[in-house]
Amino acid sequence: MESSDKGYSDLSFFRDWMKIQEEDLLELHQALELNADGGDHTVELKRLAEKNIAHFQEYATTRRRLARDDVSSFFSPSWCSSFEGSMLWVGGCRPSIFIRLVYALSGKEFESNLREYLQGRRIGGGLGDLSANQIRLINGLHLKTVGLEDKLSSKLASLQEDMADEPIASIAQESRGHGPPSRAVNEALSTHDDSMVNLMEEADNLRLCTMKELISILTPFQAVAFLAGGKKLHLCLHEWGVLRDHEHGRHWRMSGN
């Protein structure tokens, strides 16, 4: 995914990432179907989980490099639908969503297998079969993650409030509002951009660490099921959001202009 080409655009980067998401989802689904034969595919499932984590690490590294040229585009991306943009948190999703997705997938799977459970035909191994210890660990991770999210949200709020503080506020008062920004303005905005890049990097690290810790709690099969569910949700939300934008006449978002 990473490119040394200085002309590599944010939109091209997003399209590459979505293509990888689609390819990974197909491979994850194939692995889940293969596991249905009753054989031991632990090694392959672990490999796939590690491959998906590596892809997210590459994604975070590349966009951090791109963000140093234009960080604002990652906090308000034109390549995302309006619906997706309304849900962004520090340039991406909240890490706690990973955990809530596990809860949702676990409950859905348990309900679908409830009849078999009641008849004593236990169908184990999936997200609907989380152990008491796994649930305890996941709940602990959830509490820790929400606490760290709150700290980053406070940092973001402080950065936004800085727009009304020195030196930007004073420069704005003295400015006539015409012509290119002065050197002082550019320096102040560049300092703000650097802080935003660092904040996005912290958020991406939290997303990555949360995903890694969650996958370490799950079995290889559960981890692959979770990753497949997350990618399917991401792709569907993007598709639905784009369709809603078209319905409201916001066709420009598809071209990235």
Sequence and secondary structure as in RCSB ss.txt:
>XXXX:A:sequence
MESSDKGYSDLSFFRDWMKIQEEDLLELHQALELNADGGDHTVELKRLAEKNIAHFQEYATTRRRLARDDVSSFF
SPSWCSSFEGSMLWVGGCRPSIFIRLVYALSGKEFESNLREYLQGRRIGGGLGDLSANQIRLINGLHLKTVGLED
KLSSKLASLQEDMADEPIASIAQESRGHGPPSRAVNEALSTHDDSMVNLMEEADNLRLCTMKELISILTPFQAVA
FLAGGKKLHLCLHEWGVLRDHEHGRHWRMSGN
>XXXX:A:secstr
     TT  HHHHHHHHHHHHHHHHHHHHHHHHHHTTS   HHHHHHHHHHHHHHHHHHHHHHHHHHTT THHHH
S TTS HHHHHT BTTB  THHHHHHHHHHHHHHHHHTHHHHHTT    SSGGG  HHHHHHHHHHHHHHHHHHH
HHHHHHHHHHHGGGSTTHHHHHHH  S SS  HHHHHHHHHHHHHHHHHHHHHHHHHHHHHHHHHHHS HHHHHH
HHHHHHHHHHHHHHHHHHHHHHTT THHHHT 
